[in-house]
Amino acid sequence: MIAFVSDRSASQDIYVMNADGSDRRPLTTSPNQDGWPNWSPDGRQMAFQSDRSGAFNVYVMDTPGGSQADDSKARR
């Protein structure tokens, strides 16, 4: 999976897709700015930077395969 940042939804969110460009989907849907995604070594979590708390902090979220992740459970 490739993680990338896009503002296609009017806010900066993190998306993932397969290396061939298929199965593109958002991992974050916050109205705030999310960026700088980094996979954990086992690929089950992602660390990213966000200003969702009012200032930029590092967050970690689970990245379940095959479904959209729930970024509301991201931990600072």
C-alpha positions as CSV (number, residue, x, y, z in Angstrom):
1,M,0.0,0.0,0.0
2,I,1.1,3.5,-0.8
3,A,0.0,6.4,1.6
4,F,-0.3,9.9,0.2
5,V,-1.8,13.2,1.2
6,S,-4.4,15.1,-0.9
7,D,-6.7,18.0,-0.5
8,R,-9.3,16.6,-2.9
9,S,-12.0,16.7,-0.2
10,A,-11.4,20.4,0.7
11,S,-9.2,19.5,3.6
12,Q,-5.8,17.8,3.7
13,D,-6.4,14.1,4.3
14,I,-4.3,10.9,4.1
15,Y,-5.3,8.3,1.5
16,V,-4.0,4.9,0.6
17,M,-3.9,2.9,-2.6
18,N,-2.3,-0.2,-4.1
19,A,0.9,0.3,-6.0
20,D,-1.0,0.0,-9.3
21,G,-3.3,2.9,-8.3
22,S,-6.3,0.7,-7.5
23,D,-8.4,0.6,-4.3
24,R,-7.8,4.3,-3.5
25,R,-9.5,5.2,-0.2
26,P,-9.2,7.8,2.6
27,L,-7.7,6.9,5.9
28,T,-8.5,10.3,7.5
29,T,-11.6,12.5,7.0
30,S,-10.9,15.2,9.6
31,P,-11.7,18.8,8.6
32,N,-8.3,19.6,10.0
33,Q,-4.9,19.2,8.3
34,D,-3.5,15.7,8.3
35,G,-0.2,14.8,6.8
36,W,3.3,13.2,6.9
37,P,2.0,9.6,7.1
38,N,4.4,6.8,8.3
39,W,3.6,3.1,8.4
40,S,4.5,1.0,11.5
41,P,6.9,-1.8,10.6
42,D,4.1,-4.4,10.6
43,G,1.7,-2.2,8.6
44,R,-1.1,-2.3,11.1
45,Q,-0.8,1.3,12.3
46,M,0.1,4.7,10.9
47,A,1.6,7.7,12.6
48,F,0.8,11.1,11.1
49,Q,0.9,14.8,11.9
50,S,-2.4,16.7,12.5
51,D,-3.6,19.9,13.9
52,R,-7.0,18.4,15.0
53,S,-6.2,19.4,18.7
54,G,-5.5,23.0,17.8
55,A,-1.8,22.6,17.4
56,F,0.3,20.1,15.3
57,N,0.9,16.8,17.1
58,V,1.7,13.3,16.2
59,Y,-1.1,10.8,16.1
60,V,-1.3,7.0,15.7
61,M,-4.2,5.1,14.3
62,D,-5.0,1.5,13.3
63,T,-5.1,0.8,9.6
64,P,-7.4,-2.2,9.1
65,G,-7.0,-3.8,5.7
66,G,-10.0,-3.8,3.3
67,S,-12.0,-1.2,5.0
68,Q,-11.9,2.5,5.7
69,A,-10.1,3.2,9.0
70,D,-11.8,5.2,11.7
71,D,-9.6,8.2,12.3
72,S,-11.8,9.4,15.2
73,K,-10.0,6.7,17.3
74,A,-6.5,8.2,16.5
75,R,-4.4,8.6,19.6
76,R,-2.1,11.5,20.3
